Amino acid sequence: MQLIIWLLRLIVFIFLVGFAAINLENITLYYYQNQSLELPLSVVLLGFFALGVLLTIFTTPRKSGSTKK
């Protein structure tokens, strides 16, 4: 089972590296008072993905205690 999980992780990693290699163009993010930030598309997507993961971790209720009887 551990082997399958590591293989899936490897496949996802290879996919994301390939995706990042394809999307090297810079994009401009505009925010407050005409300020802007220019970053590669892959960095922006990775940042928003990480933000989504963090929000999910912090907002998902956790089970407390063990379920052993």
All heavy atoms as TSV, in Angstrom:
chain	resi	resn	atom	element	x	y	z
A	1	MET	N	N	0.821	-1.193	0.000
A	1	MET	CA	C	0.000	0.000	0.000
A	1	MET	C	C	0.869	1.263	0.000
A	1	MET	O	O	0.549	2.232	-0.674
A	1	MET	CB	C	-0.926	-0.039	1.224
A	1	MET	CG	C	-1.914	1.069	1.258
A	1	MET	SD	S	-3.040	0.900	-0.110
A	1	MET	CE	C	-4.235	2.098	0.295
A	2	GLN	N	N	1.953	1.232	0.789
A	2	GLN	CA	C	2.855	2.381	0.825
A	2	GLN	C	C	3.493	2.625	-0.547
A	2	GLN	O	O	3.701	3.765	-0.935
A	2	GLN	CB	C	3.945	2.163	1.879
A	2	GLN	CG	C	3.442	2.210	3.298
A	2	GLN	CD	C	3.001	3.608	3.687
A	2	GLN	OE1	O	3.504	4.590	3.170
A	2	GLN	NE2	N	2.046	3.692	4.593
A	3	LEU	N	N	3.786	1.548	-1.255
A	3	LEU	CA	C	4.376	1.674	-2.583
A	3	LEU	C	C	3.421	2.384	-3.536
A	3	LEU	O	O	3.836	3.259	-4.305
A	3	LEU	CB	C	4.751	0.295	-3.131
A	3	LEU	CG	C	5.347	0.273	-4.531
A	3	LEU	CD1	C	6.679	1.020	-4.542
A	3	LEU	CD2	C	5.515	-1.143	-5.014
A	4	ILE	N	N	2.157	2.059	-3.465
A	4	ILE	CA	C	1.154	2.686	-4.333
A	4	ILE	C	C	1.054	4.180	-4.026
A	4	ILE	O	O	0.995	5.017	-4.934
A	4	ILE	CB	C	-0.212	1.990	-4.180
A	4	ILE	CG1	C	-0.124	0.563	-4.706
A	4	ILE	CG2	C	-1.305	2.768	-4.903
A	4	ILE	CD1	C	-1.347	-0.277	-4.431
A	5	ILE	N	N	1.065	4.528	-2.742
A	5	ILE	CA	C	0.978	5.935	-2.350
A	5	ILE	C	C	2.188	6.710	-2.868
A	5	ILE	O	O	2.048	7.811	-3.416
A	5	ILE	CB	C	0.849	6.056	-0.818
A	5	ILE	CG1	C	-0.520	5.529	-0.377
A	5	ILE	CG2	C	1.037	7.500	-0.360
A	5	ILE	CD1	C	-0.690	5.412	1.118
A	6	TRP	N	N	3.382	6.134	-2.725
A	6	TRP	CA	C	4.585	6.817	-3.214
A	6	TRP	C	C	4.603	6.925	-4.731
A	6	TRP	O	O	5.070	7.928	-5.279
A	6	TRP	CB	C	5.852	6.129	-2.697
A	6	TRP	CG	C	6.155	6.558	-1.296
A	6	TRP	CD1	C	5.957	5.844	-0.160
A	6	TRP	CD2	C	6.666	7.822	-0.887
A	6	TRP	NE1	N	6.320	6.580	0.932
A	6	TRP	CE2	C	6.765	7.806	0.518
A	6	TRP	CE3	C	7.043	8.960	-1.570
A	6	TRP	CZ2	C	7.233	8.895	1.240
A	6	TRP	CZ3	C	7.507	10.049	-0.842
A	6	TRP	CH2	C	7.597	10.001	0.540
A	7	LEU	N	N	4.090	5.929	-5.422
A	7	LEU	CA	C	4.003	6.007	-6.883
A	7	LEU	C	C	3.040	7.106	-7.318
A	7	LEU	O	O	3.315	7.851	-8.272
A	7	LEU	CB	C	3.593	4.664	-7.469
A	7	LEU	CG	C	4.667	3.578	-7.483
A	7	LEU	CD1	C	4.080	2.264	-7.976
A	7	LEU	CD2	C	5.842	3.999	-8.337
A	8	LEU	N	N	1.913	7.230	-6.626
A	8	LEU	CA	C	0.962	8.297	-6.936
A	8	LEU	C	C	1.584	9.668	-6.673
A	8	LEU	O	O	1.408	10.606	-7.466
A	8	LEU	CB	C	-0.319	8.127	-6.132
A	8	LEU	CG	C	-1.242	7.011	-6.590
A	8	LEU	CD1	C	-2.406	6.847	-5.623
A	8	LEU	CD2	C	-1.745	7.277	-7.990
A	9	ARG	N	N	2.318	9.796	-5.584
A	9	ARG	CA	C	2.991	11.060	-5.291
A	9	ARG	C	C	4.009	11.398	-6.374
A	9	ARG	O	O	4.133	12.554	-6.797
A	9	ARG	CB	C	3.692	10.988	-3.937
A	9	ARG	CG	C	2.744	11.008	-2.776
A	9	ARG	CD	C	3.496	10.896	-1.476
A	9	ARG	NE	N	2.572	10.864	-0.350
A	9	ARG	CZ	C	2.923	10.602	0.885
A	9	ARG	NH1	N	4.189	10.343	1.175
A	9	ARG	NH2	N	2.026	10.594	1.841
A	10	LEU	N	N	4.742	10.404	-6.825
A	10	LEU	CA	C	5.731	10.613	-7.875
A	10	LEU	C	C	5.066	11.050	-9.173
A	10	LEU	O	O	5.539	11.970	-9.853
A	10	LEU	CB	C	6.550	9.340	-8.099
A	10	LEU	CG	C	7.639	9.412	-9.157
A	10	LEU	CD1	C	8.703	10.421	-8.751
A	10	LEU	CD2	C	8.249	8.051	-9.378
A	11	ILE	N	N	3.962	10.423	-9.521
A	11	ILE	CA	C	3.234	10.790	-10.737
A	11	ILE	C	C	2.726	12.227	-10.656
A	11	ILE	O	O	2.874	13.006	-11.615
A	11	ILE	CB	C	2.076	9.801	-10.995
A	11	ILE	CG1	C	2.636	8.437	-11.387
A	11	ILE	CG2	C	1.124	10.328	-12.059
A	11	ILE	CD1	C	1.601	7.329	-11.418
A	12	VAL	N	N	2.164	12.607	-9.520
A	12	VAL	CA	C	1.674	13.978	-9.348
A	12	VAL	C	C	2.834	14.964	-9.417
A	12	VAL	O	O	2.728	16.019	-10.058
A	12	VAL	CB	C	0.898	14.116	-8.016
A	12	VAL	CG1	C	0.614	15.571	-7.685
A	12	VAL	CG2	C	-0.390	13.321	-8.076
A	13	PHE	N	N	3.956	14.640	-8.792
A	13	PHE	CA	C	5.122	15.519	-8.819
A	13	PHE	C	C	5.628	15.716	-10.239
A	13	PHE	O	O	5.906	16.844	-10.661
A	13	PHE	CB	C	6.227	14.949	-7.924
A	13	PHE	CG	C	7.486	15.757	-7.944
A	13	PHE	CD1	C	7.557	16.959	-7.271
A	13	PHE	CD2	C	8.592	15.326	-8.654
A	13	PHE	CE1	C	8.713	17.716	-7.288
A	13	PHE	CE2	C	9.754	16.062	-8.679
A	13	PHE	CZ	C	9.810	17.266	-7.994
A	14	ILE	N	N	5.746	14.638	-10.995
A	14	ILE	CA	C	6.216	14.732	-12.381
A	14	ILE	C	C	5.246	15.563	-13.222
A	14	ILE	O	O	5.655	16.395	-14.032
A	14	ILE	CB	C	6.427	13.330	-12.981
A	14	ILE	CG1	C	7.625	12.659	-12.304
A	14	ILE	CG2	C	6.620	13.396	-14.485
A	14	ILE	CD1	C	7.792	11.195	-12.648
A	15	PHE	N	N	3.951	15.363	-13.001
A	15	PHE	CA	C	2.939	16.146	-13.714
A	15	PHE	C	C	3.086	17.636	-13.402
A	15	PHE	O	O	3.052	18.483	-14.298
A	15	PHE	CB	C	1.538	15.656	-13.335
A	15	PHE	CG	C	0.444	16.494	-13.914
A	15	PHE	CD1	C	0.107	16.389	-15.256
A	15	PHE	CD2	C	-0.250	17.391	-13.122
A	15	PHE	CE1	C	-0.903	17.169	-15.789
A	15	PHE	CE2	C	-1.250	18.182	-13.640
A	15	PHE	CZ	C	-1.581	18.066	-14.976
A	16	LEU	N	N	3.262	17.975	-12.129
A	16	LEU	CA	C	3.371	19.382	-11.742
A	16	LEU	C	C	4.659	20.018	-12.251
A	16	LEU	O	O	4.659	21.186	-12.649
A	16	LEU	CB	C	3.273	19.513	-10.222
A	16	LEU	CG	C	1.894	19.214	-9.636
A	16	LEU	CD1	C	1.938	19.276	-8.113
A	16	LEU	CD2	C	0.853	20.150	-10.189
A	17	VAL	N	N	5.748	19.279	-12.265
A	17	VAL	CA	C	7.002	19.807	-12.805
A	17	VAL	C	C	6.854	20.065	-14.306
A	17	VAL	O	O	7.287	21.100	-14.823
A	17	VAL	CB	C	8.180	18.851	-12.515
A	17	VAL	CG1	C	9.407	19.219	-13.327
A	17	VAL	CG2	C	8.501	18.856	-11.035
A	18	GLY	N	N	6.233	19.143	-15.015
A	18	GLY	CA	C	5.990	19.347	-16.439
A	18	GLY	C	C	5.085	20.534	-16.705
A	18	GLY	O	O	5.319	21.330	-17.621
A	19	PHE	N	N	4.053	20.686	-15.873
A	19	PHE	CA	C	3.134	21.815	-16.009
A	19	PHE	C	C	3.865	23.136	-15.773
A	19	PHE	O	O	3.667	24.113	-16.493
A	19	PHE	CB	C	1.980	21.652	-15.015
A	19	PHE	CG	C	0.920	22.697	-15.141
A	19	PHE	CD1	C	0.003	22.644	-16.167
A	19	PHE	CD2	C	0.841	23.732	-14.237
A	19	PHE	CE1	C	-0.976	23.610	-16.291
A	19	PHE	CE2	C	-0.129	24.698	-14.344
A	19	PHE	CZ	C	-1.045	24.637	-15.379
A	20	ALA	N	N	4.727	23.165	-14.759
A	20	ALA	CA	C	5.485	24.378	-14.460
A	20	ALA	C	C	6.456	24.703	-15.584
A	20	ALA	O	O	6.683	25.877	-15.899
A	20	ALA	CB	C	6.226	24.214	-13.139
A	21	ALA	N	N	7.040	23.691	-16.201
A	21	ALA	CA	C	7.989	23.915	-17.288
A	21	ALA	C	C	7.297	24.486	-18.523
A	21	ALA	O	O	7.891	25.271	-19.276
A	21	ALA	CB	C	8.699	22.612	-17.638
A	22	ILE	N	N	6.057	24.124	-18.738
A	22	ILE	CA	C	5.307	24.623	-19.898
A	22	ILE	C	C	4.863	26.068	-19.683
A	22	ILE	O	O	4.864	26.871	-20.603
A	22	ILE	CB	C	4.087	23.724	-20.175
A	22	ILE	CG1	C	4.548	22.353	-20.639
A	22	ILE	CG2	C	3.171	24.349	-21.212
A	22	ILE	CD1	C	3.429	21.338	-20.717
A	23	ASN	N	N	4.474	26.415	-18.452
A	23	ASN	CA	C	3.901	27.729	-18.150
A	23	ASN	C	C	4.933	28.667	-17.541
A	23	ASN	O	O	4.843	29.055	-16.387
A	23	ASN	CB	C	2.710	27.579	-17.193
A	23	ASN	CG	C	1.576	26.860	-17.853
A	23	ASN	OD1	O	1.051	27.314	-18.842
A	23	ASN	ND2	N	1.222	25.715	-17.316
A	24	LEU	N	N	5.893	29.076	-18.338
A	24	LEU	CA	C	6.947	29.962	-17.856
A	24	LEU	C	C	6.661	31.439	-18.108
A	24	LEU	O	O	7.408	32.297	-17.656
A	24	LEU	CB	C	8.276	29.591	-18.510
A	24	LEU	CG	C	8.847	28.236	-18.116
A	24	LEU	CD1	C	10.111	27.949	-18.900
A	24	LEU	CD2	C	9.124	28.189	-16.629
A	25	GLU	N	N	5.594	31.749	-18.824
A	25	GLU	CA	C	5.302	33.141	-19.122
A	25	GLU	C	C	4.978	33.899	-17.842
A	25	GLU	O	O	4.357	33.382	-16.933
A	25	GLU	CB	C	4.102	33.257	-20.085
A	25	GLU	CG	C	4.375	32.734	-21.469
A	25	GLU	CD	C	4.129	31.247	-21.584
A	25	GLU	OE1	O	3.416	30.701	-20.742
A	25	GLU	OE2	O	4.673	30.636	-22.509
A	26	ASN	N	N	5.403	35.155	-17.821
A	26	ASN	CA	C	5.099	36.004	-16.677
A	26	ASN	C	C	3.700	36.570	-16.812
A	26	ASN	O	O	3.237	36.886	-17.913
A	26	ASN	CB	C	6.103	37.151	-16.565
A	26	ASN	CG	C	7.439	36.682	-16.059
A	26	ASN	OD1	O	7.547	35.635	-15.431
A	26	ASN	ND2	N	8.462	37.459	-16.321
A	27	ILE	N	N	3.027	36.720	-15.673
A	27	ILE	CA	C	1.737	37.401	-15.624
A	27	ILE	C	C	1.864	38.542	-14.638
A	27	ILE	O	O	2.729	38.545	-13.768
A	27	ILE	CB	C	0.582	36.458	-15.224
A	27	ILE	CG1	C	0.805	35.897	-13.828
A	27	ILE	CG2	C	0.408	35.351	-16.235
A	27	ILE	CD1	C	-0.411	35.218	-13.272
A	28	THR	N	N	1.010	39.528	-14.773
A	28	THR	CA	C	1.035	40.681	-13.885
A	28	THR	C	C	-0.208	40.640	-13.008
A	28	THR	O	O	-1.325	40.588	-13.516
A	28	THR	CB	C	1.064	41.984	-14.693
A	28	THR	OG1	O	2.188	41.942	-15.576
A	28	THR	CG2	C	1.185	43.186	-13.787
A	29	LEU	N	N	0.003	40.653	-11.702
A	29	LEU	CA	C	-1.091	40.720	-10.740
A	29	LEU	C	C	-1.223	42.165	-10.284
A	29	LEU	O	O	-0.267	42.755	-9.779
A	29	LEU	CB	C	-0.802	39.826	-9.531
A	29	LEU	CG	C	-0.702	38.339	-9.794
A	29	LEU	CD1	C	-0.293	37.621	-8.517
A	29	LEU	CD2	C	-2.007	37.800	-10.302
A	30	TYR	N	N	-2.406	42.732	-10.484
A	30	TYR	CA	C	-2.659	44.105	-10.052
A	30	TYR	C	C	-3.422	44.074	-8.743
A	30	TYR	O	O	-4.372	43.310	-8.583
A	30	TYR	CB	C	-3.485	44.855	-11.104
A	30	TYR	CG	C	-2.749	45.028	-12.406
A	30	TYR	CD1	C	-3.009	44.194	-13.487
A	30	TYR	CD2	C	-1.800	46.024	-12.545
A	30	TYR	CE1	C	-2.327	44.343	-14.677
A	30	TYR	CE2	C	-1.115	46.180	-13.742
A	30	TYR	CZ	C	-1.389	45.340	-14.793
A	30	TYR	OH	O	-0.711	45.498	-15.964
A	31	TYR	N	N	-2.998	44.897	-7.799
A	31	TYR	CA	C	-3.697	45.003	-6.529
A	31	TYR	C	C	-3.675	46.445	-6.065
A	31	TYR	O	O	-3.465	47.342	-6.863
A	31	TYR	CB	C	-3.139	44.019	-5.498
A	31	TYR	CG	C	-1.655	44.099	-5.246
A	31	TYR	CD1	C	-1.163	44.753	-4.139
A	31	TYR	CD2	C	-0.742	43.523	-6.122
A	31	TYR	CE1	C	0.200	44.828	-3.900
A	31	TYR	CE2	C	0.619	43.584	-5.887
A	31	TYR	CZ	C	1.074	44.248	-4.774
A	31	TYR	OH	O	2.429	44.312	-4.551
A	32	TYR	N	N	-3.865	46.709	-4.817
A	32	TYR	CA	C	-4.083	48.028	-4.229
A	32	TYR	C	C	-3.317	49.175	-4.887
A	32	TYR	O	O	-2.117	49.105	-5.081
A	32	TYR	CB	C	-3.724	48.012	-2.740
A	32	TYR	CG	C	-4.472	46.992	-1.948
A	32	TYR	CD1	C	-3.813	45.909	-1.389
A	32	TYR	CD2	C	-5.835	47.106	-1.780
A	32	TYR	CE1	C	-4.513	44.959	-0.668
A	32	TYR	CE2	C	-6.537	46.161	-1.065
A	32	TYR	CZ	C	-5.870	45.097	-0.499
A	32	TYR	OH	O	-6.551	44.170	0.195
A	33	GLN	N	N	-4.026	50.254	-5.149
A	33	GLN	CA	C	-3.485	51.541	-5.575
A	33	GLN	C	C	-2.457	51.438	-6.713
A	33	GLN	O	O	-1.331	51.916	-6.613
A	33	GLN	CB	C	-2.866	52.263	-4.381
A	33	GLN	CG	C	-3.856	52.503	-3.286
A	33	GLN	CD	C	-3.195	53.033	-2.025
A	33	GLN	OE1	O	-1.985	53.085	-1.934
A	33	GLN	NE2	N	-4.003	53.418	-1.059
A	34	ASN	N	N	-2.838	50.790	-7.769
A	34	ASN	CA	C	-2.013	50.661	-8.970
A	34	ASN	C	C	-0.677	49.951	-8.736
A	34	ASN	O	O	0.269	50.137	-9.490
A	34	ASN	CB	C	-1.766	52.028	-9.620
A	34	ASN	CG	C	-3.036	52.614	-10.181
A	34	ASN	OD1	O	-3.931	51.885	-10.584
A	34	ASN	ND2	N	-3.125	53.922	-10.199
A	35	GLN	N	N	-0.574	49.183	-7.697
A	35	GLN	CA	C	0.628	48.382	-7.485
A	35	GLN	C	C	0.458	47.069	-8.230
A	35	GLN	O	O	-0.644	46.550	-8.365
A	35	GLN	CB	C	0.846	48.114	-6.001
A	35	GLN	CG	C	1.146	49.365	-5.203
A	35	GLN	CD	C	1.350	49.048	-3.735
A	35	GLN	OE1	O	1.228	47.912	-3.317
A	35	GLN	NE2	N	1.667	50.074	-2.962
A	36	SER	N	N	1.561	46.543	-8.718
A	36	SER	CA	C	1.483	45.294	-9.460
A	36	SER	C	C	2.680	44.417	-9.112
A	36	SER	O	O	3.686	44.883	-8.589
A	36	SER	CB	C	1.441	45.562	-10.960
A	36	SER	OG	O	2.624	46.181	-11.371
A	37	LEU	N	N	2.520	43.158	-9.424
A	37	LEU	CA	C	3.560	42.177	-9.163
A	37	LEU	C	C	3.632	41.258	-10.372
A	37	LEU	O	O	2.612	40.740	-10.821
A	37	LEU	CB	C	3.212	41.383	-7.895
A	37	LEU	CG	C	4.187	40.352	-7.397
A	37	LEU	CD1	C	5.480	41.031	-6.958
A	37	LEU	CD2	C	3.587	39.622	-6.214
A	38	GLU	N	N	4.819	41.058	-10.907
A	38	GLU	CA	C	4.989	40.210	-12.086
A	38	GLU	C	C	5.668	38.906	-11.675
A	38	GLU	O	O	6.778	38.912	-11.139
A	38	GLU	CB	C	5.825	40.934	-13.132
A	38	GLU	CG	C	5.792	40.241	-14.474
A	38	GLU	CD	C	6.368	41.110	-15.561
A	38	GLU	OE1	O	6.092	42.315	-15.570
A	38	GLU	OE2	O	7.096	40.548	-16.398
A	39	LEU	N	N	4.969	37.793	-11.907
A	39	LEU	CA	C	5.454	36.463	-11.521
A	39	LEU	C	C	5.151	35.463	-12.626
A	39	LEU	O	O	4.221	35.647	-13.408
A	39	LEU	CB	C	4.761	35.990	-10.238
A	39	LEU	CG	C	5.048	36.755	-8.955
A	39	LEU	CD1	C	4.078	36.326	-7.873
A	39	LEU	CD2	C	6.470	36.513	-8.518
A	40	PRO	N	N	5.900	34.354	-12.677
A	40	PRO	CA	C	5.546	33.281	-13.609
A	40	PRO	C	C	4.200	32.654	-13.230
A	40	PRO	O	O	3.849	32.582	-12.051
A	40	PRO	CB	C	6.679	32.265	-13.436
A	40	PRO	CG	C	7.790	33.008	-12.807
A	40	PRO	CD	C	7.166	34.101	-11.998
A	41	LEU	N	N	3.482	32.227	-14.226
A	41	LEU	CA	C	2.165	31.639	-14.011
A	41	LEU	C	C	2.232	30.438	-13.077
A	41	LEU	O	O	1.379	30.261	-12.203
A	41	LEU	CB	C	1.548	31.232	-15.350
A	41	LEU	CG	C	0.189	30.536	-15.301
A	41	LEU	CD1	C	-0.846	31.441	-14.656
A	41	LEU	CD2	C	-0.246	30.131	-16.683
A	42	SER	N	N	3.262	29.610	-13.212
A	42	SER	CA	C	3.360	28.413	-12.376
A	42	SER	C	C	3.526	28.773	-10.904
A	42	SER	O	O	2.995	28.096	-10.029
A	42	SER	CB	C	4.518	27.535	-12.840
A	42	SER	OG	O	5.727	28.249	-12.817
A	43	VAL	N	N	4.234	29.865	-10.602
A	43	VAL	CA	C	4.415	30.295	-9.209
A	43	VAL	C	C	3.085	30.779	-8.629
A	43	VAL	O	O	2.745	30.474	-7.486
A	43	VAL	CB	C	5.491	31.399	-9.121
A	43	VAL	CG1	C	5.558	32.006	-7.734
A	43	VAL	CG2	C	6.841	30.850	-9.536
A	44	VAL	N	N	2.329	31.518	-9.422
A	44	VAL	CA	C	1.028	32.013	-8.973
A	44	VAL	C	C	0.080	30.837	-8.701
A	44	VAL	O	O	-0.587	30.793	-7.662
A	44	VAL	CB	C	0.428	32.982	-10.005
A	44	VAL	CG1	C	-0.990	33.383	-9.631
A	44	VAL	CG2	C	1.311	34.213	-10.144
A	45	LEU	N	N	0.046	29.879	-9.606
A	45	LEU	CA	C	-0.827	28.725	-9.411
A	45	LEU	C	C	-0.412	27.909	-8.191
A	45	LEU	O	O	-1.265	27.462	-7.413
A	45	LEU	CB	C	-0.825	27.841	-10.660
A	45	LEU	CG	C	-1.518	28.429	-11.885
A	45	LEU	CD1	C	-1.327	27.514	-13.082
A	45	LEU	CD2	C	-2.982	28.648	-11.605
A	46	LEU	N	N	0.876	27.724	-8.000
A	46	LEU	CA	C	1.373	27.003	-6.836
A	46	LEU	C	C	1.013	27.734	-5.550
A	46	LEU	O	O	0.599	27.121	-4.569
A	46	LEU	CB	C	2.886	26.818	-6.927
A	46	LEU	CG	C	3.548	26.110	-5.741
A	46	LEU	CD1	C	3.036	24.673	-5.629
A	46	LEU	CD2	C	5.053	26.128	-5.890
A	47	GLY	N	N	1.134	29.042	-5.551
A	47	GLY	CA	C	0.777	29.832	-4.374
A	47	GLY	C	C	-0.690	29.717	-4.009
A	47	GLY	O	O	-1.041	29.536	-2.840
A	48	PHE	N	N	-1.573	29.806	-5.008
A	48	PHE	CA	C	-2.997	29.688	-4.728
A	48	PHE	C	C	-3.374	28.259	-4.325
A	48	PHE	O	O	-4.254	28.054	-3.488
A	48	PHE	CB	C	-3.837	30.159	-5.919
A	48	PHE	CG	C	-3.976	31.654	-5.958
A	48	PHE	CD1	C	-3.248	32.394	-6.859
A	48	PHE	CD2	C	-4.804	32.309	-5.071
A	48	PHE	CE1	C	-3.353	33.782	-6.893
A	48	PHE	CE2	C	-4.930	33.692	-5.089
A	48	PHE	CZ	C	-4.197	34.435	-6.003
A	49	PHE	N	N	-2.701	27.272	-4.887
A	49	PHE	CA	C	-2.928	25.888	-4.465
A	49	PHE	C	C	-2.532	25.706	-3.005
A	49	PHE	O	O	-3.274	25.114	-2.215
A	49	PHE	CB	C	-2.138	24.924	-5.357
A	49	PHE	CG	C	-2.268	23.492	-4.942
A	49	PHE	CD1	C	-3.423	22.781	-5.189
A	49	PHE	CD2	C	-1.223	22.856	-4.284
A	49	PHE	CE1	C	-3.543	21.468	-4.794
A	49	PHE	CE2	C	-1.328	21.542	-3.885
A	49	PHE	CZ	C	-2.499	20.841	-4.148
A	50	ALA	N	N	-1.364	26.231	-2.624
A	50	ALA	CA	C	-0.901	26.132	-1.233
A	50	ALA	C	C	-1.853	26.867	-0.296
A	50	ALA	O	O	-2.146	26.389	0.808
A	50	ALA	CB	C	0.513	26.682	-1.115
A	51	LEU	N	N	-2.347	28.019	-0.713
A	51	LEU	CA	C	-3.302	28.762	0.098
A	51	LEU	C	C	-4.578	27.950	0.319
A	51	LEU	O	O	-5.118	27.902	1.430
A	51	LEU	CB	C	-3.629	30.097	-0.573
A	51	LEU	CG	C	-4.621	30.995	0.153
A	51	LEU	CD1	C	-4.056	31.445	1.492
A	51	LEU	CD2	C	-4.957	32.197	-0.718
A	52	GLY	N	N	-5.051	27.288	-0.725
A	52	GLY	CA	C	-6.235	26.439	-0.594
A	52	GLY	C	C	-6.014	25.269	0.348
A	52	GLY	O	O	-6.881	24.928	1.153
A	53	VAL	N	N	-4.838	24.655	0.279
A	53	VAL	CA	C	-4.512	23.549	1.182
A	53	VAL	C	C	-4.485	24.037	2.621
A	53	VAL	O	O	-5.041	23.400	3.526
A	53	VAL	CB	C	-3.173	22.896	0.782
A	53	VAL	CG1	C	-2.690	21.938	1.860
A	53	VAL	CG2	C	-3.314	22.170	-0.540
A	54	LEU	N	N	-3.832	25.171	2.862
A	54	LEU	CA	C	-3.752	25.714	4.221
A	54	LEU	C	C	-5.132	26.078	4.771
A	54	LEU	O	O	-5.444	25.789	5.929
A	54	LEU	CB	C	-2.838	26.933	4.255
A	54	LEU	CG	C	-1.352	26.647	4.113
A	54	LEU	CD1	C	-0.570	27.953	4.025
A	54	LEU	CD2	C	-0.855	25.807	5.274
A	55	LEU	N	N	-5.957	26.707	3.955
A	55	LEU	CA	C	-7.308	27.041	4.402
A	55	LEU	C	C	-8.111	25.791	4.732
A	55	LEU	O	O	-8.867	25.772	5.705
A	55	LEU	CB	C	-8.027	27.872	3.339
A	55	LEU	CG	C	-7.570	29.315	3.203
A	55	LEU	CD1	C	-8.257	29.977	2.014
A	55	LEU	CD2	C	-7.840	30.083	4.471
A	56	THR	N	N	-7.946	24.754	3.941
A	56	THR	CA	C	-8.648	23.496	4.203
A	56	THR	C	C	-8.174	22.867	5.501
A	56	THR	O	O	-8.981	22.391	6.309
A	56	THR	CB	C	-8.431	22.513	3.040
A	56	THR	OG1	O	-8.904	23.114	1.832
A	56	THR	CG2	C	-9.168	21.216	3.279
A	57	ILE	N	N	-6.869	22.885	5.738
A	57	ILE	CA	C	-6.320	22.305	6.966
A	57	ILE	C	C	-6.842	23.053	8.194
A	57	ILE	O	O	-7.241	22.443	9.187
A	57	ILE	CB	C	-4.778	22.314	6.931
A	57	ILE	CG1	C	-4.277	21.279	5.925
A	57	ILE	CG2	C	-4.191	22.037	8.311
A	57	ILE	CD1	C	-2.785	21.352	5.660
A	58	PHE	N	N	-6.847	24.385	8.126
A	58	PHE	CA	C	-7.235	25.173	9.292
A	58	PHE	C	C	-8.737	25.228	9.520
A	58	PHE	O	O	-9.178	25.508	10.635
A	58	PHE	CB	C	-6.674	26.586	9.196
A	58	PHE	CG	C	-5.181	26.635	9.365
A	58	PHE	CD1	C	-4.392	27.310	8.451
A	58	PHE	CD2	C	-4.560	25.999	10.425
A	58	PHE	CE1	C	-3.017	27.362	8.600
A	58	PHE	CE2	C	-3.187	26.038	10.579
A	58	PHE	CZ	C	-2.409	26.722	9.672
A	59	THR	N	N	-9.546	24.994	8.507
A	59	THR	CA	C	-10.996	25.095	8.680
A	59	THR	C	C	-11.687	23.751	8.831
A	59	THR	O	O	-12.870	23.710	9.144
A	59	THR	CB	C	-11.635	25.853	7.499
A	59	THR	OG1	O	-11.331	25.171	6.288
A	59	THR	CG2	C	-11.120	27.277	7.442
A	60	THR	N	N	-10.971	22.653	8.621
A	60	THR	CA	C	-11.580	21.337	8.761
A	60	THR	C	C	-11.581	20.939	10.236
A	60	THR	O	O	-10.544	20.959	10.884
A	60	THR	CB	C	-10.785	20.286	7.947
A	60	THR	OG1	O	-10.748	20.699	6.583
A	60	THR	CG2	C	-11.424	18.925	8.052
A	61	PRO	N	N	-12.759	20.580	10.766
A	61	PRO	CA	C	-12.794	20.165	12.165
A	61	PRO	C	C	-12.002	18.867	12.391
A	61	PRO	O	O	-12.021	17.974	11.546
A	61	PRO	CB	C	-14.277	19.944	12.459
A	61	PRO	CG	C	-14.986	20.097	11.187
A	61	PRO	CD	C	-14.053	20.557	10.138
A	62	ARG	N	N	-11.331	18.811	13.507
A	62	ARG	CA	C	-10.518	17.638	13.823
A	62	ARG	C	C	-11.234	16.795	14.862
A	62	ARG	O	O	-11.940	17.306	15.725
A	62	ARG	CB	C	-9.157	18.057	14.358
A	62	ARG	CG	C	-8.338	18.767	13.323
A	62	ARG	CD	C	-6.891	18.844	13.766
A	62	ARG	NE	N	-6.090	19.348	12.673
A	62	ARG	CZ	C	-5.499	20.518	12.674
A	62	ARG	NH1	N	-5.589	21.293	13.728
A	62	ARG	NH2	N	-4.801	20.905	11.641
A	63	LYS	N	N	-11.006	15.506	14.797
A	63	LYS	CA	C	-11.527	14.596	15.808
A	63	LYS	C	C	-10.582	14.647	17.004
A	63	LYS	O	O	-9.376	14.573	16.847
A	63	LYS	CB	C	-11.612	13.180	15.273
A	63	LYS	CG	C	-12.590	13.027	14.141
A	63	LYS	CD	C	-12.613	11.591	13.659
A	63	LYS	CE	C	-13.568	11.457	12.494
A	63	LYS	NZ	N	-13.584	10.095	11.967
A	64	SER	N	N	-11.132	14.753	18.187
A	64	SER	CA	C	-10.289	14.784	19.374
A	64	SER	C	C	-10.319	13.434	20.082
A	64	SER	O	O	-11.344	12.753	20.100
A	64	SER	CB	C	-10.734	15.886	20.329
A	64	SER	OG	O	-12.048	15.642	20.746
A	65	GLY	N	N	-9.178	13.045	20.633
A	65	GLY	CA	C	-9.097	11.788	21.364
A	65	GLY	C	C	-9.015	10.599	20.432
A	65	GLY	O	O	-9.168	10.688	19.219
A	66	SER	N	N	-8.752	9.458	21.017
A	66	SER	CA	C	-8.671	8.243	20.213
A	66	SER	C	C	-10.022	7.532	20.223
A	66	SER	O	O	-10.857	7.763	21.098
A	66	SER	CB	C	-7.594	7.306	20.760
A	66	SER	OG	O	-7.962	6.855	22.039
A	67	THR	N	N	-10.217	6.666	19.267
A	67	THR	CA	C	-11.485	5.947	19.157
A	67	THR	C	C	-11.399	4.549	19.769
A	67	THR	O	O	-12.320	3.770	19.635
A	67	THR	CB	C	-11.902	5.838	17.682
A	67	THR	OG1	O	-10.851	5.189	16.967
A	67	THR	CG2	C	-12.171	7.218	17.105
A	68	LYS	N	N	-10.281	4.235	20.427
A	68	LYS	CA	C	-10.128	2.913	21.050
A	68	LYS	C	C	-10.988	2.837	22.306
A	68	LYS	O	O	-11.122	3.778	23.051
A	68	LYS	CB	C	-8.676	2.657	21.416
A	68	LYS	CG	C	-7.777	2.524	20.236
A	68	LYS	CD	C	-6.363	2.223	20.683
A	68	LYS	CE	C	-5.447	2.122	19.484
A	68	LYS	NZ	N	-4.053	1.864	19.897
A	69	LYS	N	N	-11.538	1.639	22.535
A	69	LYS	CA	C	-12.347	1.415	23.740
A	69	LYS	C	C	-11.764	0.325	24.568
A	69	LYS	O	O	-11.168	-0.568	24.180
A	69	LYS	CB	C	-13.774	1.050	23.364
A	69	LYS	CG	C	-14.532	2.229	22.776
A	69	LYS	CD	C	-15.960	1.853	22.564
A	69	LYS	CE	C	-16.722	3.061	22.004
A	69	LYS	NZ	N	-18.103	2.790	21.833
